[in-house]
């Protein structure tokens, strides 16, 4: 794949888009084929901690999208981080129209369906490994292996060999410090989850 495929002004380009993928794994998988365009929201993860070249995930086999997955198919996975509306009331030093601050990553690559039981179990183990890292003790497939084996035929797994990872971290970077501080403070005051996360990121990036 040649050149960028995600529209993002350079000042907003994420320096480490893979971190967005890791931190916000609930993604939108989009594919197109003979059956048309399909999109499914599902958790998607890097196949291994030490390898950011491949993603894995699964979906319900009764989902029409599952039957449309094809070997070598071009796929796009969209990973949404926090986002929040930004009112023009908060831009005083440099008046501006309302906008939206957000974090997002796009991953493009070639898809491979995974249908063999061992391959599917490997995808499920990887999913549990990541999602249960804070568990004490973490849940594993072996905890409910009989149920897992029963459900295995009802899912279809996939891998995506990554060709490109891009990201956006739009946090009012183009505005004067005083306006950025107003945005930060207003988002915290509103108290909505996405806005609070955006405000915390602005602080972490030294923008407020």
C-alpha positions in Angstrom: 0.0 0.0 0.0 1.5 3.3 -1.1 1.2 6.5 0.9 -1.2 7.4 3.7 -4.8 6.3 3.5 -6.2 8.0 6.6 -6.9 11.7 6.2 -5.1 13.5 9.0 -3.2 16.8 9.1 0.4 16.1 10.1 0.0 18.0 13.4 -2.6 15.5 14.5 -0.9 12.4 13.3 -0.4 9.9 16.2 3.3 9.1 16.9 2.5 5.6 18.2 -0.7 4.4 16.6 -0.1 0.9 17.7 -0.7 2.0 21.3 -4.2 3.1 20.3 -4.8 -0.4 19.0 -3.6 -1.9 22.2 -5.5 0.4 24.5 -8.8 0.4 22.6 -9.2 -3.1 21.1 -12.9 -3.0 20.5 -12.8 -2.2 16.8 -14.9 -2.0 13.6 -13.8 -4.5 11.0 -14.7 -3.5 7.5 -14.3 -5.7 4.4 -15.6 -5.6 0.8 -16.2 -8.5 -1.6 -18.6 -10.1 -4.0 -21.3 -10.0 -1.3 -20.9 -6.2 -0.8 -19.4 -4.2 2.1 -19.6 -5.6 5.6 -18.8 -4.1 8.9 -18.7 -5.7 12.4 -17.7 -4.4 15.8 -15.6 -6.9 17.6 -12.5 -7.1 19.8 -9.3 -7.3 17.7 -5.8 -7.8 19.1 -2.2 -8.0 18.1 -1.4 -11.7 17.7 1.6 -11.5 20.0 3.0 -8.9 22.4 6.3 -8.8 20.5 4.8 -8.7 17.0 2.7 -5.8 15.7 2.6 -7.3 12.2 -0.6 -9.3 12.7 -4.1 -8.9 14.2 -6.5 -11.6 15.3 -10.2 -11.6 16.2 -13.4 -13.5 15.8 -17.1 -13.0 15.3 -20.4 -15.0 15.4 -20.6 -17.5 12.5 -24.3 -16.7 12.0 -23.3 -13.1 11.3 -23.5 -12.7 7.4 -20.1 -11.0 7.6 -18.5 -14.2 8.7 -19.4 -16.0 5.5 -18.1 -13.1 3.5 -14.6 -13.3 4.9 -12.2 -14.4 2.1 -8.5 -15.4 2.0 -6.4 -12.4 0.9 -9.3 -10.0 1.3 -8.4 -6.3 2.0 -9.5 -5.4 5.4 -9.8 -2.2 7.5 -10.0 -2.2 11.3 -10.9 1.0 12.9 -10.0 1.5 16.6 -11.8 4.2 18.4 -10.3 5.9 21.5 -11.9 8.7 23.5 -13.7 11.5 21.8 -15.5 14.7 22.8 -17.3 17.7 21.3 -15.5 21.0 21.7 -17.6 24.1 21.8 -16.5 27.3 20.1 -17.4 29.1 23.4 -14.1 27.8 24.8 -12.0 29.4 22.1 -11.4 33.0 23.1 -7.9 33.9 22.1 -8.4 32.4 18.7 -12.1 32.3 17.9 -13.2 29.2 16.0 -16.2 27.1 15.0 -17.1 24.0 17.1 -15.1 20.9 16.5 -14.4 17.4 17.8 -11.3 16.1 19.6 -10.7 12.4 19.3 -8.2 9.5 19.2 -8.4 6.9 16.5 -6.3 4.3 14.7 -6.8 2.7 11.3 -5.1 -0.7 10.4 -5.2 -2.0 6.9 -4.1 -5.4 5.7 -4.9 -8.7 4.1 -7.3 -11.0 5.9 -7.1 -14.8 6.4 -10.1 -16.7 7.8 -9.3 -19.2 10.5 -11.6 -22.2 10.6 -9.6 -25.1 12.2 -10.4 -25.7 15.9 -6.8 -25.3 17.1 -6.4 -22.0 15.2 -9.7 -20.7 16.6 -8.7 -21.8 20.2 -5.4 -19.9 19.8 -7.4 -16.7 18.9 -9.7 -17.1 21.9 -6.7 -17.8 24.2 -5.0 -14.6 23.0 -8.3 -12.7 23.6 -8.6 -14.0 27.1 -5.0 -13.4 27.8 -5.3 -9.7 27.0 -8.7 -9.0 28.5 -8.1 -10.9 31.7 -4.7 -9.4 32.5 -6.2 -7.5 35.5 -8.1 -10.6 36.7 -7.1 -12.0 40.1 -6.9 -14.8 39.1 -7.4 -14.3 35.3 -10.1 -16.3 33.6 -8.8 -18.9 31.1 -10.5 -21.1 28.4 -9.7 -24.1 30.6 -12.0 -22.7 33.3 -15.0 -23.4 31.0 -13.4 -25.7 28.4 -16.5 -27.8 27.8 -18.6 -24.7 27.1 -15.8 -23.3 24.9 -15.6 -26.5 22.8 -19.4 -26.5 22.4 -19.4 -22.9 21.1 -16.4 -23.2 18.9 -18.4 -24.2 15.7 -20.5 -21.1 16.2 -17.7 -18.6 15.7 -15.4 -17.8 12.8 -11.9 -16.4 13.5 -9.6 -14.3 11.4 -6.1 -12.9 11.1 -5.0 -9.7 9.4 -1.5 -9.4 8.1 -0.9 -5.7 8.6 0.2 -3.5 5.8 -0.3 -0.1 7.4 -1.1 1.4 10.8 -2.1 5.1 11.1 -3.5 7.1 13.9 -5.0 10.5 14.9 -4.6 12.3 18.2 -6.6 15.5 17.8 -6.3 17.5 21.0 -6.7 21.2 20.0 -3.0 21.4 19.2 -3.4 24.3 16.8 -4.9 26.6 19.4 -3.2 29.0 21.9 -2.3 27.7 25.3 -5.0 29.7 27.1 -7.7 28.3 24.8 -6.4 24.7 25.2 -6.6 25.2 29.0 -10.2 26.4 28.7 -11.0 23.3 26.6 -9.4 21.1 29.2 -11.1 22.7 32.1 -14.5 22.7 30.4 -14.3 19.0 29.5 -13.5 18.1 33.1 -16.3 20.3 34.4 -18.8 18.6 32.1 -17.7 15.3 33.5 -18.7 13.1 30.6 -16.5 10.0 30.3 -15.1 10.8 26.8 -14.5 14.4 27.6 -12.7 13.6 30.8 -10.4 11.1 28.9 -9.7 13.7 26.3 -8.9 16.3 29.0 -6.5 13.9 30.7 -4.8 13.2 27.4 -4.4 16.9 26.8 -2.7 17.2 30.1 -0.5 14.1 29.5 0.6 15.5 26.1 1.5 18.9 27.8 -1.3 20.7 25.9 -3.1 22.0 29.0 
